[in-house]
Amino acid sequence: LVAAAKTRSAAEILEASDAGVRTIGENYVQEAAEAFAAVGRRARWHFIGHLQTNKAKKAVEIFDLVETVDSIGLGREIDKRAAAAGKTMEVLVELNSGREPQKAGAMPDDAEALVRSLATLPHLRVRGLMTLGPFEGDPEDSRPYFKETRRVFEAIKSLAVPGVEMRHLSMGMSHSWQVAVEEGASMVRIGTAIFGPRP
């Protein structure tokens, strides 16, 4: 369970942590830095937004896992910053499972090549895939996106690429997590259902 804490205060995140939440997901590095100052390592930190390369240095300092790597360029920047920080970063490859031009993420047909390229970076560890799916609407509308991501996940897992451990399949949000779990998600990103509607 990843508690999606976008726009939430440090006090709200602390409350969630006290209630048993062990993983915090943040969309913005600056917001995360403020929350991290209050919460610290009481929780694991996942970056779940679109990471700009110029924010990679700070992201490496805070986060345990970046769920949204969608290019080798971003992977190289994270690898460089991780090397400088003396750590190894776990990452998920973001898949554009709906092949939507307005969305970030690697296209399904390009995922294997991207995973293989990322696997050559010494301070990166590919740990699975993530996808967004529709942000709202009927949860069933998300099922084809989740099925496609699971298909790609299993295909890459079967290749046994050296250095790659296909452990996490991150799919589903507050409105669609049940469908995501039915389709094989091992990780769901829940915001509204934990914190309530955004003000």
Secondary structure, 3 states (H helix, E strand, C coil): CEEECCCCCHHHHHHHHHCCCCEEEECCHHHHHHHHHHHHHHCEEEECCCCCHHHHHHHHHHCCEEEEECCHHHHHHHHHHHHHHCCCEEEEEEECCCCCCCCCCECHHHHHHHHHHHCCCCCEEEEEEEECCCCCCCHHHHHHHHHHHHHHHHHHHHHCCCCCCCCEEECCCCCCHHHHHHCCCCECEECHHHHCCCC
